[in-house]
Amino acid sequence: MMVSMTEIQRREQAIIDEFELFDDWMGRYEHLIDQAAKLPAIDEAFKTDAYKIRGCQSQVWLHAGRQNGQVVYTADSDAAITKGLIALLIRVLSNLPPGEIVTADLRFLDAIEMKEHLSPTRKNGLNAMIKQMKLYAAALSGADHPHTA
């Protein structure tokens, strides 16, 4: 029996397929930095301490809002690799219902061996970004009108 893929799994698979095109980690890092360059700009109003993710060595700002029942994220970072990581997370998690985000396993990070190729501080930062995205989604899950976290 064929099990259908969820939207998150489809998005994760697209990223896995992209990273498999590269033979070495230099190519993968370059692709990650390319992802950073494609990240839509966050509104400057959200580049404040209130939106800064704690636990990241570099500065990362994350905003979550709700549109048509789905969580929409915007983010920025002062470090290219970190900005690429948040860009990948946004590609997978943005524009989805809060409940799907809260329960997402994010298997693509292991599949592309990202965690193995990050320094301990970057790994902690990545975990902090995921945790904050899920916390925002949980906070927005009870809202039935446009709301920002």
HELIX and SHEET records of a PDB file:
HELIX    1   1 GLU A    7  GLU A   20  1                                  14    
HELIX    2   2 TRP A   25  LYS A   38  1                                  14    
HELIX    3   3 GLU A   44  PHE A   46  5                                   3    
HELIX    4   4 ASP A   49  TYR A   51  5                                   3    
HELIX    5   5 ALA A   80  LEU A   93  1                                  14    
HELIX    6   6 PRO A   98  VAL A  102  1                                   5    
HELIX    7   7 PHE A  108  ALA A  111  1                                   4    
HELIX    8   8 LYS A  115  HIS A  117  5                                   3    
HELIX    9   9 PRO A  120  LEU A  140  1                                  21    
SHEET    1   A 2 VAL A  60  GLN A  67  0                                        
SHEET    2   A 2 GLN A  70  SER A  77 -1                                        
END                                                                             
